[in-house]
Amino acid sequence: MKKIFALSLIAAFISSCTKPAGIKLPDQEKKLVVTCLISPNDSKPVTAVVRLSDPKFTSDTTHYTDEVTNATVVMNDGTNSIILTYKADHNCYESASPSAVVISEGKTYHLTVTTPDGKYANASTTVPVGLLSVKSFDVFLKDTSYNSINYDAHAEVDDIANQTNYVCLIYSNIFDTRSMIPGQTYDSNGYDEYSFFDSDERISKSSYISTYKSGNIYSQDTMFHAFVHLNALNCSKEFYLYQNSLQNAGNQDNPFADPALIYTNMVNGFGCFGAYTLKVQSKQVR
């Protein structure tokens, strides 16, 4: 009984000594978050997305990354420079036209972003040389219905000799829900399904093999046409590390695992300025 009384007395004493901690969390500087990916195979204008980072310590759980609309975004190749201007309808900065800048294999490009309040970030990337050669690409249909197609996919691409390769294989789907009439356009819908990453940086490889299980194309309406695309990307190291880290972070469902760090090559900021060459191969599955 004396022991129980003593423990109760100690607990009462401890509780009487507690009070809310008045710890002031440190102020967090917001930094620029920039994403700009370039390719000589892209027929669209060069684009860059510029936002502000979220503070590390905050009690505002409804806060999201802020878009920056008044930045000065400049890209140059060491000789020529272009300014990307903000387009409100696309929520990004764009070059005036696809021909405003020529993206060339083997060339190094530099990106700088500044804001009126003094924020500054910059990065460089070199466009890889060569397209990946698709050795094989097969799609195996499984369960299908009027609005759903389940499939497995397998692909192999050859290594490019005498250089370090950073490879990303993306399987994407596209389908339409309107019967195609000759001479008439029709709406299409597509989304990225799965990405595979590999490199010969540490281990020599002759090819890269990817197998995707249980891919699914689904529509609320009847699908009249459907395709599975293999997007074979020969990536700059920056692009490879950034995209791979994004996928690893998205796949992390273990609550006890350490947080996955997102790669960045932006000096004084976050995000990625990267490059790639692209080879696309398609299989019609309906």
DRENDOPA-549947 format. One record per residue (C-alpha): residue number from 1; chain; x, y, z negated. Coordinates in steps of 0.001 Angstrom, whole numbers. Example, Ala and Ser with C-alpha at 12.3 -4.5 7.8 and 13.67 -1.06 7.14 Angstrom:
2
{1,A,{12300,-4500,-7800}} {2,A,{13670,-1060,-7140}} 
END
This chain:
286
{1,A,{0,0,0}} {2,A,{2872,2373,-852}} {3,A,{4448,1629,2540}} {4,A,{1238,2438,4405}} {5,A,{850,5665,2418}} {6,A,{4431,6683,3212}} {7,A,{3948,6099,6956}} {8,A,{736,8104,6920}} {9,A,{2490,10937,5115}} {10,A,{5307,10978,7692}} {11,A,{2829,10962,10587}} {12,A,{902,13832,9009}} {13,A,{4100,15799,8498}} {14,A,{5219,15293,12125}} {15,A,{1824,16271,13527}} {16,A,{1763,19395,11398}} {17,A,{5130,20420,12835}} {18,A,{4158,20090,16476}} {19,A,{3081,22999,18645}} {20,A,{2770,23635,22382}} {21,A,{6156,24073,24013}} {22,A,{6686,27558,25336}} {23,A,{9156,26578,28046}} {24,A,{9405,28994,30939}} {25,A,{9909,27123,34175}} {26,A,{12667,28569,36371}} {27,A,{11670,30732,39310}} {28,A,{12002,28881,42575}} {29,A,{13136,30594,45743}} {30,A,{11061,29750,48765}} {31,A,{13157,28741,51759}} {32,A,{12422,28439,55449}} {33,A,{11262,25055,56723}} {34,A,{11954,24766,60450}} {35,A,{11199,21973,62908}} {36,A,{12394,22220,66513}} {37,A,{12954,19166,68716}} {38,A,{14253,19571,72263}} {39,A,{14601,17229,75226}} {40,A,{15619,17556,78885}} {41,A,{12688,15246,79694}} {42,A,{10050,17542,78194}} {43,A,{8095,19570,80745}} {44,A,{6540,21817,78079}} {45,A,{7952,25047,76619}} {46,A,{10408,24764,73741}} {47,A,{8518,25058,70442}} {48,A,{9487,25597,66809}} {49,A,{7356,25443,63665}} {50,A,{8403,27758,60809}} {51,A,{6984,27527,57291}} {52,A,{7990,28288,53713}} {53,A,{8898,25556,51240}} {54,A,{6728,24782,48218}} {55,A,{8190,25707,44830}} {56,A,{9624,22776,42868}} {57,A,{7847,23753,39653}} {58,A,{4269,24953,39966}} {59,A,{935,24527,38224}} {60,A,{-957,25320,41423}} {61,A,{-1876,21890,42793}} {62,A,{-3868,23439,45650}} {63,A,{-847,25223,47141}} {64,A,{376,24113,50527}} {65,A,{3334,25142,52637}} {66,A,{2886,28656,54022}} {67,A,{3200,29340,57727}} {68,A,{5581,32126,58752}} {69,A,{4276,34255,61609}} {70,A,{6743,37164,61634}} {71,A,{10092,35380,62024}} {72,A,{12667,36018,64720}} {73,A,{13528,32649,66302}} {74,A,{16473,32548,68705}} {75,A,{17967,29566,70517}} {76,A,{21216,29740,72485}} {77,A,{23583,27391,74281}} {78,A,{26704,29382,73599}} {79,A,{26166,31533,76695}} {80,A,{22485,32316,77125}} {81,A,{19895,33105,74453}} {82,A,{16112,32995,74418}} {83,A,{13630,34286,71864}} {84,A,{10722,32062,70873}} {85,A,{7603,34139,70185}} {86,A,{4786,33219,67810}} {87,A,{1605,31821,69391}} {88,A,{-1297,31994,66957}} {89,A,{-3438,29561,68937}} {90,A,{-714,26881,68628}} {91,A,{607,27881,65180}} {92,A,{4182,27744,66424}} {93,A,{6907,29709,68217}} {94,A,{7282,29038,71953}} {95,A,{9552,29915,74834}} {96,A,{7903,31991,77549}} {97,A,{7778,28998,79928}} {98,A,{9404,25605,80486}} {99,A,{11854,27262,82898}} {100,A,{12844,29939,80360}} {101,A,{15524,27618,79000}} {102,A,{17203,24619,80575}} {103,A,{17898,21729,78207}} {104,A,{20839,19705,79525}} {105,A,{22346,16406,78427}} {106,A,{25630,16714,76537}} {107,A,{25115,20397,75755}} {108,A,{25121,21887,72243}} {109,A,{22356,24303,71240}} {110,A,{22091,26625,68260}} {111,A,{18917,27795,66518}} {112,A,{18652,30758,64138}} {113,A,{15568,31891,62229}} {114,A,{15363,35187,60320}} {115,A,{12512,36979,58567}} {116,A,{11969,40673,57717}} {117,A,{12443,39945,53973}} {118,A,{15967,38593,54547}} {119,A,{15453,34838,54776}} {120,A,{17812,33103,57178}} {121,A,{18323,29540,58400}} {122,A,{20293,28014,61248}} {123,A,{21273,24654,62751}} {124,A,{22922,23107,65803}} {125,A,{22319,19947,67801}} {126,A,{23834,18251,70840}} {127,A,{21573,16631,73431}} {128,A,{22404,12922,73869}} {129,A,{23685,11704,77229}} {130,A,{21743,9066,79147}} {131,A,{18377,7349,79090}} {132,A,{17860,4054,77316}} {133,A,{17176,1198,79733}} {134,A,{14120,-893,78825}} {135,A,{15124,-4534,79246}} {136,A,{11683,-5909,78343}} {137,A,{8352,-4648,77027}} {138,A,{5468,-7044,76391}} {139,A,{2046,-6591,74805}} {140,A,{131,-9659,73578}} {141,A,{-3611,-9171,73120}} {142,A,{-5370,-10783,70173}} {143,A,{-8835,-9779,68974}} {144,A,{-10677,-7473,71367}} {145,A,{-14124,-5932,71539}} {146,A,{-15860,-3088,73361}} {147,A,{-14279,-508,71037}} {148,A,{-11271,-2266,69495}} {149,A,{-8086,-3938,70737}} {150,A,{-5697,-5745,68403}} {151,A,{-2266,-6598,69764}} {152,A,{1352,-7509,69087}} {153,A,{4150,-5769,70964}} {154,A,{7773,-6679,71598}} {155,A,{10476,-4588,73223}} {156,A,{14194,-4724,73913}} {157,A,{16303,-1832,75195}} {158,A,{19935,-1972,76270}} {159,A,{22701,-180,74422}} {160,A,{24466,2640,76267}} {161,A,{28121,1629,76421}} {162,A,{31050,3753,75226}} {163,A,{29031,6009,72947}} {164,A,{27297,5893,69587}} {165,A,{23563,5443,70031}} {166,A,{20790,6488,67660}} {167,A,{17656,4733,68873}} {168,A,{14010,5358,68094}} {169,A,{11312,3197,69692}} {170,A,{7784,4538,69291}} {171,A,{4703,2540,70235}} {172,A,{1765,4817,70988}} {173,A,{-1772,4226,72210}} {174,A,{-3989,6155,74570}} {175,A,{-7520,5382,75706}} {176,A,{-10550,7036,77249}} {177,A,{-14215,6608,76463}} {178,A,{-15612,7808,79776}} {179,A,{-15849,5793,82935}} {180,A,{-13391,7298,85388}} {181,A,{-15025,8749,88488}} {182,A,{-12762,9323,91505}} {183,A,{-11755,12968,91711}} {184,A,{-12979,13743,88186}} {185,A,{-10879,14186,85074}} {186,A,{-11812,12480,81830}} {187,A,{-11015,12895,78162}} {188,A,{-8326,10786,76523}} {189,A,{-7320,10172,72955}} {190,A,{-4030,8866,71631}} {191,A,{-1983,8567,68471}} {192,A,{1406,7255,67415}} {193,A,{1209,3773,66003}} {194,A,{4649,2614,64896}} {195,A,{8296,3702,65011}} {196,A,{11463,1590,64921}} {197,A,{14948,2961,64228}} {198,A,{18383,1431,64827}} {199,A,{21949,2496,65591}} {200,A,{25321,1056,66563}} {201,A,{27167,3595,64420}} {202,A,{28501,895,62078}} {203,A,{27822,-2361,63935}} {204,A,{28403,-2882,67652}} {205,A,{25230,-3823,69529}} {206,A,{24413,-4825,73079}} {207,A,{20684,-4135,72706}} {208,A,{17970,-3092,70253}} {209,A,{14990,-5360,69583}} {210,A,{11698,-4308,68044}} {211,A,{8583,-6351,67266}} {212,A,{5352,-4708,66183}} {213,A,{2636,-6859,64609}} {214,A,{-1083,-6133,64535}} {215,A,{-1233,-2885,66443}} {216,A,{-4786,-1644,66787}} {217,A,{-6561,664,69210}} {218,A,{-9951,1715,67881}} {219,A,{-12694,4018,69102}} {220,A,{-16182,4812,67880}} {221,A,{-17367,4497,71479}} {222,A,{-16794,2034,74285}} {223,A,{-13260,2122,75656}} {224,A,{-13069,1966,79444}} {225,A,{-9287,2198,79766}} {226,A,{-6510,1676,77231}} {227,A,{-2721,1708,77368}} {228,A,{146,935,75018}} {229,A,{3205,3116,75614}} {230,A,{6771,2341,74644}} {231,A,{8650,5599,74077}} {232,A,{12392,4828,74059}} {233,A,{14291,7751,72556}} {234,A,{18055,8201,72694}} {235,A,{18371,10579,69735}} {236,A,{20839,13049,68347}} {237,A,{22015,11997,64891}} {238,A,{20032,14843,63323}} {239,A,{16793,13786,65004}} {240,A,{17403,10138,64059}} {241,A,{18109,10791,60363}} {242,A,{15214,13235,60012}} {243,A,{12554,11060,61647}} {244,A,{13781,7917,59879}} {245,A,{13633,9652,56490}} {246,A,{10099,10872,57215}} {247,A,{8961,7337,57984}} {248,A,{10677,5938,54886}} {249,A,{8972,8550,52718}} {250,A,{5587,7780,54262}} {251,A,{5996,4033,53712}} {252,A,{6972,4353,50042}} {253,A,{4047,2920,48054}} {254,A,{5981,1692,44981}} {255,A,{5189,4075,42068}} {256,A,{8397,3004,40289}} {257,A,{10726,3627,43232}} {258,A,{13030,6625,43388}} {259,A,{11695,9470,45560}} {260,A,{12746,9260,49199}} {261,A,{14811,12272,50270}} {262,A,{13943,13974,53553}} {263,A,{17001,14672,55690}} {264,A,{17663,18252,56785}} {265,A,{20335,19886,58937}} {266,A,{19024,23436,58482}} {267,A,{21610,25592,56726}} {268,A,{19936,27760,54018}} {269,A,{16632,25995,54659}} {270,A,{14931,22684,55300}} {271,A,{13750,20770,58353}} {272,A,{15412,19656,61543}} {273,A,{16752,20999,64793}} {274,A,{17303,17868,66864}} {275,A,{17381,16528,70414}} {276,A,{16574,13393,72371}} {277,A,{16240,11922,75832}} {278,A,{13075,9977,76599}} {279,A,{12165,6962,78713}} {280,A,{8498,5861,78718}} {281,A,{7118,2503,79822}} {282,A,{3416,1630,79734}} {283,A,{1214,-1444,79668}} {284,A,{-2467,-1254,80527}} {285,A,{-4461,-3409,78121}} {286,A,{-7937,-2535,79450}} 
END
